[in-house]
Amino acid sequence: MNTKEKCLYLDVGYEEKYGDHSLVEEPLAAYGVTPMQLDTDLSIITEARKGVKTKMFWEFLKSIKSSKTEFEELLPSSIKTFSRKQILDEATGERILNIIRVFRAGEQLFGDIEKFKKWLQKYHPMLGDEPRSFLNTTTGCQVVIDEIRRAQHGIMA
């Protein structure tokens, strides 16, 4: 791993250290999925078809300081079954990428992943439930993203 890759992997700002303004300084770059690649449904489908590595999801969980068991209810199979796979099937990969997209949008809105995780667990009157309960489906992820975007634009329930 070269210096540039190490900085991206450790989420150390390469730009701050070396002055390169063309690099993405977000943890998702460490997983080989840049934020721009997750901004549209089409890009998520394209990435899912290429094959999403299980390791990417584990690294994502580490980056947001969450455990595997915290996310088990959001996965289509048990952690044990999920852990046996190296590359996920298309539907599971799509779900994982959507979850990552939700967390990225939430971190942008709240400026802190811990604040966003707390928001996910609070009852939301517009949704009629906790936002986290929607993350087990692709449509549910989109509902949460829509709610985050409304908040970004100052539109509250």
Steps between C-alpha positions, in 0.01 A plus 500: 500500500654834400486820707203635307299179556595487869379856554169424330459172688567656837279797410798729545462801278750448220420854389598633842827306497596529134286776346328290233155655448375232263456229763183404682546527875221274615523156659306341213802552275675233705247240385546571129162672480526873468210713625421614146441136404224471759307816422252346258293184490658410166852523643401278792356240262817515289723448806277218630524322164879521514487322835526647847758339727387401848825649630383842383198477731713394797732796438199730476375374838842571652501851355165582665597318821220246481498127559385223269218409738364857490442456126387137492131597484570703186663210314304244297682212671670428832844640578639147486364441149595850391856452628553192284465701181788693351296669230133575557219421261361798310194561723700485823776718355240756396357505853846549653581784261169667580571477873842657441334775295257571785782526753701727271201733456432495874860582582486793256184632666605455863873552455561207736423132455413449868235776488357341188489155662304651793257665254446163331379353829256777592133486413427716197140628473510535120609138463294361786797303630875516554684570172733204570206260467474594131857404408420133442360569151614700200178703502540565873854628445361740239231619743770583756715674236197707394446601863867598535479708182188677629689588819797625294261741326328604823175317427390344827198285582 
